[in-house]
Amino acid sequence: MIDVLYFAWVRERIGLPRERLDTAAETVADLVAELVAREERYAAAFADTSALRVALDQELADFSAPLAGVREVAFFPPMTGG
């Protein structure tokens, strides 16, 4: 099981702040593909992954990063401000 957290407009498009999933995904990209295949709201949220950042167990990562041993995946837009 893995906890998936959604922030900002990602959360708004999906309609959930978090969910716990049982996944066979090996990488973040695989997880995104599983989510997109589930429902249209996930497809809308992940339509442009270049506009998203991902953190694995609160450490920034790439979409090619492996999920082995990861307990939490968080998706969020890039932070701006000063």
N, C-alpha and C positions, 0 to 999 in steps of 0.2 A: 504494500500500500504506500501511496505517496500523496502528500498534501500539495495541492495546486492552489496558489493564491493569485488573485487578479486585482490590479490597482488602476485607478483613474478611469480613463475611457474604456479600457479593456473590461473592467468590472461592469461598466454601464452597458456595454454591448452584450456581454454574456448574461448579465443579470444576477450574478453571484459574486460574493467577495472571496469565496474559497470552496473547495470541494476535495474530498478524499477519493482517490482513484486506485483501482487495481489495473496496472498497465503492463504490457509486454514490451513497451518501447525501450529501445537501447540507448537512444540519444534524445536530446531536447527536440530536435527536428522530427523524430519519429513520434514523440508525444503530441506535438502540434498536429501532425498528420492524422493521428487517431482522433484528436478533438475536433478537427475540421470535418472529419467524416461523420461525426455524431449528429450535428444539427447546424442549421444555417447561421444561428447566432455566433457559433464558434468560427465558422467560415468568415463572417463579417469581422470579427475581432482579430483574426490572424491573417487577413487578406494581404497585408503588407508587413512582413516580419522585419523589414529593414527599419520600420518605425517603432520597433519594440526592443526592449532589453530584457534579459533573463538573469535571474540569480538562482543558484543552486545552494541550498543551505546557507543563504544570506551572503554568498560570494558571487560577484558578477561572473558570468560565463558566456560562452558562445552557443549558438544553436546546434553546433556539432558536438557539444560536450556530452560525455557518457552519463547515464543516469544510475549506473551501478552504485549502490550504497547511499544514494541521495534520499533524504527524507522529505525535503520541501523544495518545490519549484515555484518561483514567483515571476509573473509577467507584468511589465509596466512600461510606460512610455519614457523616453529619455527625460531626465530632469533638466530644467532650465532655471535661470535666475541668478542672483548674485549676492 
